[in-house]
Amino acid sequence: MRALLEIELDTATANQVVRDGAVAEKFDRIMAGLKPEAVYAFARNGRRCQIAVIDIPDEAALPSVCEPFWLEFNASVDVHLCMDTDQLREGLRRLGS
């Protein structure tokens, strides 16, 4: 199932990872495992944030999705199930049946 991840990095933790020069390697390693459809980075409330669209095979995959961000960046992670327009159309069609 498609999911939208909202990832907000803890500033103190992220600052240290940036200073150490490890931020790109850690982020690339995590994203390589998730194989995102899209990733966007931005600042929100003065913090480093990313939004990633990924495929989650089932609910049991949630720990492997969230834990790397918690462990590496002390991040706040929100997961939202989402759909594309074709899936929305199908859902609305089913609603009308």
Contacts in CASP RR format, 6 or more apart in sequence:
PFRMAT RR
TARGET T0000
AUTHOR 0000-0000-0000
METHOD contacts of the structure
MODEL  1
MRALLEIELDTATANQVVRDGAVAEKFDRIMAGLKPEAVYAFARNGRRCQ
IAVIDIPDEAALPSVCEPFWLEFNASVDVHLCMDTDQLREGLRRLGS
1 55 0 8 1.000
1 56 0 8 1.000
1 57 0 8 1.000
1 58 0 8 1.000
1 81 0 8 1.000
2 37 0 8 1.000
2 53 0 8 1.000
2 54 0 8 1.000
2 55 0 8 1.000
2 56 0 8 1.000
2 81 0 8 1.000
2 82 0 8 1.000
2 83 0 8 1.000
2 84 0 8 1.000
2 87 0 8 1.000
3 53 0 8 1.000
3 54 0 8 1.000
3 55 0 8 1.000
3 56 0 8 1.000
3 65 0 8 1.000
3 79 0 8 1.000
3 80 0 8 1.000
3 81 0 8 1.000
3 82 0 8 1.000
4 51 0 8 1.000
4 52 0 8 1.000
4 53 0 8 1.000
4 79 0 8 1.000
4 80 0 8 1.000
4 81 0 8 1.000
4 82 0 8 1.000
5 34 0 8 1.000
5 50 0 8 1.000
5 51 0 8 1.000
5 52 0 8 1.000
5 53 0 8 1.000
5 54 0 8 1.000
5 65 0 8 1.000
5 77 0 8 1.000
5 78 0 8 1.000
5 79 0 8 1.000
5 80 0 8 1.000
6 49 0 8 1.000
6 50 0 8 1.000
6 51 0 8 1.000
6 76 0 8 1.000
6 77 0 8 1.000
6 78 0 8 1.000
6 79 0 8 1.000
6 80 0 8 1.000
7 49 0 8 1.000
7 50 0 8 1.000
7 51 0 8 1.000
7 52 0 8 1.000
7 69 0 8 1.000
7 73 0 8 1.000
7 75 0 8 1.000
7 76 0 8 1.000
7 77 0 8 1.000
8 44 0 8 1.000
8 47 0 8 1.000
8 48 0 8 1.000
8 49 0 8 1.000
8 75 0 8 1.000
8 76 0 8 1.000
8 77 0 8 1.000
9 47 0 8 1.000
9 48 0 8 1.000
9 49 0 8 1.000
9 69 0 8 1.000
9 73 0 8 1.000
9 74 0 8 1.000
9 75 0 8 1.000
10 47 0 8 1.000
10 73 0 8 1.000
10 74 0 8 1.000
10 75 0 8 1.000
10 76 0 8 1.000
11 46 0 8 1.000
11 47 0 8 1.000
11 48 0 8 1.000
12 74 0 8 1.000
13 73 0 8 1.000
13 74 0 8 1.000
13 75 0 8 1.000
14 23 0 8 1.000
14 48 0 8 1.000
14 73 0 8 1.000
17 23 0 8 1.000
17 26 0 8 1.000
17 72 0 8 1.000
17 73 0 8 1.000
26 72 0 8 1.000
26 73 0 8 1.000
29 68 0 8 1.000
30 68 0 8 1.000
30 69 0 8 1.000
30 72 0 8 1.000
31 39 0 8 1.000
31 52 0 8 1.000
34 52 0 8 1.000
34 54 0 8 1.000
34 65 0 8 1.000
35 54 0 8 1.000
35 55 0 8 1.000
36 52 0 8 1.000
36 53 0 8 1.000
36 54 0 8 1.000
37 53 0 8 1.000
37 54 0 8 1.000
37 55 0 8 1.000
38 52 0 8 1.000
38 53 0 8 1.000
39 50 0 8 1.000
39 51 0 8 1.000
39 52 0 8 1.000
39 53 0 8 1.000
40 50 0 8 1.000
40 51 0 8 1.000
40 52 0 8 1.000
41 48 0 8 1.000
41 49 0 8 1.000
41 50 0 8 1.000
42 49 0 8 1.000
42 50 0 8 1.000
42 51 0 8 1.000
43 49 0 8 1.000
53 82 0 8 1.000
54 65 0 8 1.000
56 62 0 8 1.000
56 65 0 8 1.000
56 79 0 8 1.000
62 79 0 8 1.000
65 77 0 8 1.000
65 79 0 8 1.000
66 77 0 8 1.000
66 79 0 8 1.000
69 75 0 8 1.000
69 77 0 8 1.000
70 77 0 8 1.000
END
